[in-house]
């Protein structure tokens, strides 16, 4: 059986596909609607399609929704380096400008959420509103790995396994990327994903080089903890965030524990709202899209979101 190519992520729907160049890298984006820009950043082990429900709901509500395959994923370029959070945040900020905008609401899930938090510190003018999903503030995550060894550290055990060379890539892509399907099952709430959804993500992960690039995110975050670049990043992230923030999290999340994400508002001086989505695990925007969209669209429509 031949390995899937990038065409498997060009899924048809009420949206358009195109490529946009930013910072010397080609990004595959999917967009729908007109109006204020909402940039949607996916996490692991997914790609732009994770936002299929929000592309419809946001465009219907009068927004220009753009979902992107992050560096190394889907139909975007897969360069050998640039998988640290400052570089990924610069990618997303450059993409907003390449789309002809000076700023956007940035919605990020999982790794996309860590990128979004980083953007709000390193390039705050480009982030008009911030929506981290299943993603604690990076310093909150960093500290929880030490302070909660039987909770968040245990939940992040797969990340430690990703530090090995070559073997993790082989495990992820073996048997039709079955490990990707197992991650989706383990980290979600009851009843999700179905076989078709799981197969879609497994096929996308079998695209050549995607598994290696995706693991480079985890490797940088872990290995940089005591390196100069990681310590420099941690110092920068102590900067208070002055962007209105809505933080959404699944109550049943077993990948990033709700107690790890709670408290991220400590880093936000602007209006901040925390919402737990009941019945959802690590993927609330897919597991409970109606509830998720109600929270997101209601907050976006609020000219003065409450603290």
C-alpha positions as CSV (number, residue, x, y, z in Angstrom):
1,X,0.0,0.0,0.0
2,X,1.4,3.4,-1.0
3,X,1.8,6.1,1.5
4,X,-0.7,9.0,1.3
5,X,0.4,12.2,-0.2
6,X,-0.6,15.8,0.6
7,X,-3.8,15.5,-1.5
8,X,-5.5,13.6,1.4
9,X,-5.7,16.9,3.4
10,X,-7.4,18.9,0.6
11,X,-10.8,17.8,1.8
12,X,-13.7,19.5,0.0
13,X,-16.3,21.5,1.9
14,X,-17.8,25.0,2.1
15,X,-14.4,26.5,2.1
16,X,-11.4,27.2,-0.2
17,X,-7.9,25.9,-0.2
18,X,-4.8,27.8,-1.2
19,X,-1.2,28.4,-0.3
20,X,0.3,31.4,1.4
21,X,3.9,32.2,1.9
22,X,5.2,33.7,5.2
23,X,8.7,33.8,6.5
24,X,10.0,31.9,3.6
25,X,7.7,29.0,4.2
26,X,4.6,27.8,2.2
27,X,1.5,27.3,4.3
28,X,-1.6,25.4,3.3
29,X,-4.6,27.4,4.5
30,X,-8.4,26.8,4.3
31,X,-10.7,29.8,4.5
32,X,-14.3,30.6,4.6
33,X,-16.4,33.8,5.0
34,X,-15.7,37.5,5.1
35,X,-15.2,39.9,8.0
36,X,-12.8,40.2,10.9
37,X,-10.1,37.5,10.7
38,X,-10.1,34.5,13.0
39,X,-6.9,32.4,12.7
40,X,-7.3,28.8,13.7
41,X,-4.2,26.8,14.8
42,X,-4.5,23.0,15.3
43,X,-2.6,20.7,17.6
44,X,-1.2,17.2,17.8
45,X,-1.9,14.8,16.1
46,X,-4.2,16.7,13.7
47,X,-4.2,19.2,10.9
48,X,-6.5,22.1,9.7
49,X,-9.5,19.8,9.4
50,X,-9.9,19.8,13.2
51,X,-11.6,23.2,12.7
52,X,-14.2,22.1,10.1
53,X,-17.1,22.9,12.4
54,X,-15.8,26.3,13.2
55,X,-15.0,27.2,9.6
56,X,-18.7,26.9,9.0
57,X,-20.0,28.6,12.2
58,X,-17.6,31.5,12.2
59,X,-18.1,32.3,8.5
60,X,-21.9,32.1,9.0
61,X,-21.6,34.6,11.9
62,X,-19.7,37.1,9.8
63,X,-16.1,36.3,10.3
64,X,-13.2,35.4,7.9
65,X,-12.1,32.0,9.3
66,X,-8.7,30.7,8.3
67,X,-7.4,27.3,9.4
68,X,-3.8,26.5,8.6
69,X,-1.6,23.4,8.5
70,X,1.2,24.3,10.9
71,X,4.8,24.0,9.8
72,X,5.5,20.4,9.2
73,X,1.9,19.3,8.9
74,X,-0.5,18.5,6.1
75,X,0.2,20.3,2.9
76,X,2.4,22.9,4.4
77,X,6.2,22.9,4.0
78,X,8.2,20.5,6.2
79,X,11.6,22.2,6.7
80,X,14.3,20.6,8.9
81,X,14.1,23.2,11.6
82,X,11.9,26.0,13.1
83,X,9.8,23.9,15.5
84,X,10.5,26.0,18.6
85,X,7.6,28.1,20.0
86,X,9.1,31.5,19.2
87,X,9.6,30.5,15.5
88,X,6.1,29.0,15.3
89,X,4.6,32.1,16.8
90,X,6.5,34.2,14.2
91,X,5.1,31.9,11.5
92,X,1.5,32.6,12.6
93,X,2.1,36.3,13.0
94,X,3.7,36.4,9.5
95,X,0.7,34.5,8.1
96,X,-1.7,37.1,9.5
97,X,0.2,39.8,7.7
98,X,0.5,37.7,4.5
99,X,-3.3,37.5,4.6
100,X,-3.4,41.3,4.4
101,X,-4.4,41.9,8.0
102,X,-2.6,43.7,10.9
103,X,-4.2,41.6,13.6
104,X,-6.6,38.8,14.2
105,X,-8.4,36.7,16.8
106,X,-6.2,33.7,17.3
107,X,-7.8,30.4,18.3
108,X,-5.3,27.6,19.1
109,X,-5.8,24.1,20.2
110,X,-3.1,22.0,22.0
111,X,0.2,23.0,20.4
112,X,-1.7,25.7,18.5
113,X,-2.7,27.0,21.8
114,X,0.8,27.2,23.1
115,X,1.7,29.0,19.9
116,X,-1.2,31.4,20.5
117,X,-0.1,32.2,24.0
118,X,3.5,32.8,22.7
119,X,2.2,35.2,20.0
120,X,0.3,37.3,22.6
121,X,3.7,37.9,24.4
122,X,6.2,38.1,21.5
123,X,4.0,40.0,19.0
124,X,1.0,41.3,21.0
125,X,-0.2,43.9,18.4
126,X,-1.1,41.1,16.0
127,X,-3.3,39.2,18.5
128,X,-6.5,41.2,19.0
129,X,-8.2,38.4,21.0
130,X,-6.8,35.2,22.3
131,X,-8.6,31.8,22.6
132,X,-6.4,28.9,23.9
133,X,-8.2,25.5,23.8
134,X,-6.9,22.6,25.8
135,X,-3.7,24.6,26.3
136,X,-2.4,26.0,29.5
137,X,-0.1,29.0,29.5
138,X,3.4,27.6,28.7
139,X,4.8,28.5,32.1
140,X,1.8,26.8,33.8
141,X,2.5,23.7,31.8
142,X,6.2,23.8,32.5
143,X,5.7,24.2,36.3
144,X,3.0,21.5,36.4
145,X,5.3,18.9,35.0
146,X,7.4,19.4,38.1
147,X,4.8,20.1,40.7
148,X,2.3,17.4,39.7
149,X,4.3,14.2,38.9
150,X,1.4,11.9,39.4
151,X,-0.9,14.1,37.4
152,X,0.3,16.2,34.5
153,X,3.7,14.5,34.3
154,X,2.1,11.1,34.0
155,X,-0.4,12.4,31.5
156,X,2.5,13.7,29.4
157,X,4.4,10.5,29.5
158,X,4.2,10.0,25.7
159,X,6.1,13.2,25.3
160,X,9.1,11.7,27.2
161,X,9.0,8.7,24.9
162,X,9.1,11.0,21.9
163,X,12.6,12.1,22.8
164,X,14.1,8.9,21.4
165,X,15.4,9.2,17.8
166,X,13.7,7.5,14.8
167,X,11.7,4.9,16.9
168,X,8.8,7.2,17.8
169,X,8.3,8.1,14.2
170,X,8.1,4.4,13.2
171,X,5.7,3.7,16.0
172,X,3.4,6.6,15.0
173,X,3.2,5.5,11.4
174,X,3.1,1.7,11.9
175,X,0.0,-0.2,10.9
176,X,-1.6,2.8,9.1
177,X,-0.7,5.2,11.9
178,X,-2.7,3.2,14.4
179,X,-1.0,5.0,17.3
180,X,-2.6,8.2,16.1
181,X,-6.0,6.6,16.4
182,X,-5.1,5.4,19.9
183,X,-4.1,8.9,21.0
184,X,-7.4,10.3,19.8
185,X,-9.4,7.5,21.7
186,X,-7.4,7.9,24.9
187,X,-7.5,11.7,25.1
188,X,-11.1,12.2,24.2
189,X,-14.4,11.8,26.0
190,X,-16.9,9.0,25.4
191,X,-18.3,8.6,21.9
192,X,-15.5,10.3,19.9
193,X,-13.9,9.8,17.4
194,X,-15.8,7.7,14.9
195,X,-13.9,5.5,12.5
196,X,-14.1,7.9,9.6
197,X,-12.7,10.8,11.7
198,X,-9.9,8.5,13.1
199,X,-9.0,7.3,9.6
200,X,-8.8,10.9,8.3
201,X,-6.2,11.8,10.9
202,X,-4.3,8.6,10.5
203,X,-4.0,9.2,6.7
204,X,-2.8,12.7,7.2
205,X,-0.1,11.6,9.7
206,X,1.1,9.0,7.2
207,X,2.2,11.8,4.8
208,X,6.0,11.6,4.4
209,X,7.9,13.6,7.1
210,X,4.8,14.7,9.0
211,X,5.5,12.3,11.9
212,X,9.1,13.6,12.3
213,X,8.1,17.2,12.1
214,X,5.3,16.8,14.6
215,X,7.6,15.2,17.1
216,X,10.1,18.0,16.7
217,X,7.6,20.3,18.6
218,X,7.7,17.9,21.6
219,X,11.4,17.5,21.4
220,X,12.1,21.2,21.5
221,X,9.8,21.8,24.4
222,X,11.3,19.0,26.5
223,X,15.0,19.4,25.6
224,X,15.0,23.2,25.9
225,X,13.9,23.3,29.5
226,X,17.4,23.8,30.8
227,X,19.1,25.1,27.6
228,X,19.7,28.8,27.1
229,X,17.0,29.1,24.4
230,X,14.4,27.5,26.7
231,X,15.4,29.6,29.7
232,X,15.3,32.7,27.5
233,X,11.8,31.7,26.3
234,X,10.6,31.2,29.8
235,X,11.8,34.6,30.9
236,X,10.0,36.2,28.0
237,X,6.8,34.4,28.8
238,X,6.7,36.1,32.2
239,X,5.4,39.2,30.4
240,X,1.8,39.9,31.3
241,X,-0.7,39.4,28.5
242,X,-2.8,42.4,27.7
243,X,-5.1,40.7,25.2
244,X,-8.7,39.7,26.1
245,X,-8.6,36.0,26.6
246,X,-11.1,33.2,26.5
247,X,-9.7,29.9,27.7
248,X,-11.8,26.8,26.8
249,X,-11.1,23.3,28.2
250,X,-12.8,19.9,28.2
251,X,-13.8,18.7,31.6
252,X,-12.7,15.2,30.8
253,X,-9.3,16.1,29.3
254,X,-6.8,13.4,30.1
255,X,-4.0,14.8,28.0
256,X,-3.8,18.3,29.6
257,X,-5.5,18.1,32.9
258,X,-8.1,20.8,33.7
259,X,-6.2,21.6,36.9
260,X,-3.1,22.3,34.8
261,X,-4.8,24.8,32.6
262,X,-6.6,26.5,35.5
263,X,-4.6,29.4,36.8
264,X,-3.4,30.5,33.4
265,X,-5.3,33.6,34.0
266,X,-2.6,34.7,36.4
267,X,-0.6,35.7,33.3
268,X,-3.4,37.8,31.8
269,X,-4.1,41.4,32.9
270,X,-6.8,42.0,30.3
271,X,-10.4,40.6,30.6
272,X,-10.2,36.9,31.0
273,X,-12.8,34.2,30.9
274,X,-12.4,30.5,31.8
275,X,-15.0,27.9,30.6
276,X,-15.0,24.1,31.1
277,X,-16.9,22.2,28.5
278,X,-18.7,19.3,30.2
279,X,-18.6,15.9,28.6
280,X,-15.6,16.7,26.4
281,X,-12.0,15.5,26.5
282,X,-9.0,17.0,24.8
283,X,-10.8,18.0,21.6
284,X,-13.9,20.0,22.8
285,X,-14.3,21.9,19.5
286,X,-14.8,18.5,17.8
287,X,-16.4,16.5,20.6
288,X,-19.0,19.2,21.5
289,X,-18.9,21.7,18.6
290,X,-22.3,23.3,19.4
291,X,-21.4,24.1,23.0
292,X,-17.9,25.2,21.9
293,X,-19.2,27.5,19.2
294,X,-21.8,29.0,21.5
295,X,-19.1,30.0,24.0
296,X,-16.7,31.2,21.3
297,X,-19.2,33.2,19.2
298,X,-20.9,34.7,22.3
299,X,-17.5,35.9,23.6
300,X,-16.5,37.3,20.2
301,X,-19.7,39.3,20.0
302,X,-19.2,40.8,23.4
303,X,-17.6,44.2,22.9
304,X,-16.4,44.2,26.5
305,X,-15.8,40.6,27.7
306,X,-16.1,40.2,31.4
307,X,-13.1,39.4,33.6
